[in-house]
Amino acid sequence: MGLITDLFFAIGSLFKWMFETLLLPIGYWAGWFFTIVGISLIIWWLYRLTQFGSENEKDYTGW
């Protein structure tokens, strides 16, 4: 084969190696990291939602 074809196969092999060796573990841990960040943001948002409103609304006890 020609030199250009060999370079394309080498680049393809490098990408395959990078995906199997580097990107899968990074993606696995990044997925868990962003899951934890998302859950934390939801909890923070719900906490801030409970503090929302005026003093009259906070003192309201119902009928």
FENGI-V529111 format. One record per run of one state. SS is the DSSP state (~ for helix, > for strand, _ for the rest). FROM is the first residue (numbers start at 1). TO is the last residue. Records with the same first field share a line. If there is no record, write none. Layout:
BEGIN
SS->FROM-TO ; FROM-TO
END
This chain:
BEGIN
_->1-2 ; 51-54 ; 60-63
~->3-50 ; 55-59
END
